[in-house]
Amino acid sequence: MRTAFAGFPEEMVKFFRSLKRNNRREWFQPRKHLFEQHVKTPMLELVAAINAELAKFAPDYVTEPKSAVFRIYRDTRFSADKTPYKTHIAASFARRGGERLGAGGFYFSVSHDVIEVAAGIWHPDREVMLLVRNHIAETHAELNRILADKKARKLTGSLRGDALTRSPKGFDPEHPAAGFIKMKDWILDVTLDPGLATTPKLQAEIVTRFRAMAPLIQYLNRPLIARKPARNLLEDRW
């Protein structure tokens, strides 16, 4: 298996730049083979290379490339934006079995104008949210230690996410971790220089940030992994 990624071809940049100007089926369909050749195939190679690195520090998150890479097609059913295609390609690395738990994972996306690297729990259902909030309430000193790592924070940014204006029911508004408990998402999210996409440095830049984000993911997922779900939570989600 290939373990080093040379970078996306320049044709990836040209493809997404053109797609952004011509986001319609009549333009995309005759050029689908260009997407497959210059965007999707290299992305699968990149995911395989990242998997080889994840195996060293987060083996439970290694994901088969075809399962990791998102489709190019947008879900426009509930969106005012009816353009049919995404103008980036993305992949996620969920914890093995994590889909049954609502557990968090790693994510990155690449386009002609931005590279995004993220990790965390985003838009969890009510049951997962309560488990994470209780975990934070009981172990907030550990969370503070993780987030206080200055070297990691330079790579990952600060913890972010949508939040309630007031503490949720059952939690003390004066709790020292009230700010974290009020959150509805717990995400680390950074953007990189888009120029990295066509260079061999891209793989290392993503992996370095995944490695720095791993302690938070492990912390957030701990109460979810510890339980035995009575049902598949995805049945209650989209």
N, C-alpha and C positions, 0 to 999 in steps of 0.2 A: 504494500500500500504506500502511495506517495505521502511523505510526511513534511514536505516543504512546498510552499506555494509561491510561485514566481510573480504573482500579481495579475489583476485583470488586464485584458488587452485594451488598447486605446479604443477599440471598437465598442466596448461597453459604454464608455463616456459618450461617444457619438450617438449610440442607440438611445440612451436615456434622455439626452439633450433633445433629440428629434422627437421622441415619444412625448415629452413634456409639451411640445408645440403641436403635436398631431395625435392627441389622445382619443383615438376613435378606432373602431373595429376595421374600417376600410383601409386604414393606414397600417395597422398592426398585422393583420392576417397575412398579407403578402410578404411580410418581413419576420414572421414568427421563427423561421429557421435562423435568422440572425440573432434573435433573442436566445434560442437554444444553444447556439454555437459560442457566442461571445459573452453571454451573461449567465445562463443557467448552468452550463457545463463547468465553467470555471468556479462558480459558486459551490457546486457539489465537491469539487476538488479542495476548495478552501475549507469547507466544513469537515471533510475527511482529515485534513491536516490539523485542524483545531481539535478534533476528537483525539488525535494522537497525543496532544498536549494535555487535554482534559483528563485523560487516563492517568496522568501522573499526580494530579492534585484534586480532582473531582470526578472519579471514575463512574459514580452513579449517574452522571449527567451526559455521558457519551451517548450520542443519538445517531441513528442510521441517517446518512445524509439526505436520502429521499424523503424521509419523515421530517427532518429538521427544516428543510427549505420551504418557505411559504409560496403559494401560488401567486402569479402575477395579476390574477384577476381580482378586482375589487368587489366587495359586497355592497351594492348600491341600494339595497332594498329600503334602508332607513336613513339614507343620506341625501342631502340636498345636492351634493356633488354627484352627478351621474356619469362622470368619466369612467370608462370601463377598466382601465389598467393602472396599477401602481407604478410610480416612477422611481422605484427602488426595488432591490431584491433583499430579502431578509431571511434569517434563520433563528430558531430558538432551540435551546437545549434544556429540556425538562428533566427533572429527576426521574430515574427509572421507576415506573409505577406511580409517579407523581400526579398523573392525570386523574387517578382515583382519589387523590388527597387534596387537590387544589393547591399543590405545593408550588413554590416559586422556582425560577430558573434563570438561565442566561439568554441574552438576545443580542443580535447585531444586524445592522442593515447597511447596504452600500448603494450609492447612487453617484451621479455625475457631479453633484454639488454638496453632498454631505455623507459622512460616515457616522453612524450612531452605535454606541456600545452601552448595554444596559443589563441590569440584573435586579431581581426582586419579585415581589408579589403585586400584581396589578389587577384591580377590580375583582377581588375575591368575593365569594358568596358570603352570606351572613354567618354561617357556621364557622367557616375558615377565619373570618374577620374576628369573631369572638375569641377563638382559640389563640390567635396571634396577639390580640390585645391583652388577654389574661397572662400570656407568656411574658409580654413586655412589662406588665405591672409587677410581676413576681421577680423578674430577672433584669430590670432596667440597668443595673450597674454594669452587667456584662455588655449590654447594647452600647452603653456610653463608652466603654473601653474600646469596643470595636470601632466606633465612629470617631474616637479621639486619635486614632493612628494617623499622624500627619503625613507620613509617607504614602499610605494608602489613599488618603483623601485627595492628594494631588493628582492621583490617577482616576479616582472614581467620582469626585465631587461629593456634595452633601446629600443626605437622605431627603427625598422629596416625595410628594404625592398629594392627591386631594385630601382635604381634611374637613371634619365637622367644625362648626363655630363653637360648639359647647362639648364638654366631655360626654361620652355616651352614657346611657342609663346604666347604673350599677357601678360606675367608676368615680372615684373621688376627684372633683375638679382641682383639688390642691395636691394631687399626686405629683411627685417629682418628675414623673415621665408623662404627664398629662398631654404634652405636645405630641409625643409619639403615639399615645393611646388614641387620640382624636383622629389620627390619620386613617384614611380609607384605602390607601395604597402605600407600599413601602418600596421605593425604587431608587436605585443609583443609576444615573443616566448621563453620559458624556458624549460629546461630538468630537470627531477628529478631523484633521486636515483632509479634504477630499482628494488631494493630490497623492495620498498614500495608496489609494485604491489600485493604481497601476504599478506598484512597486513591490518587491519582495518583503518590505518592512511591514506590510499590512497585517500579516498573520501574527507576528510578534506583538504588534501594538494592541491587537484585540486580546490575545492570550494574556498579556501582562495585566490588562484591566480585568479580565475574568478572574485571574488569580487574586488580584487585590479585592475583588468583590465577593469572593468565595466565602470568607468568614461570615459576612452578613447573611448570605443565602443559607448557609448551614444553621445559623442562629434562628432565622425566621421559620425555617422548615421543621425545626426540632419538634414543636408540639403537634405538627401535622403528621409527621412520621411515626410518632409515639402512639398515636391512636389507631384503632382498627375501624375504618369506616363501615357503617352498616349498609351503605349503598354507594353506587358510583355517582359521585357528585356532579359529573358532567351531564348526567341525565337531567339535572335541575338547572343547567346553564345552557348556553348556546352550543 
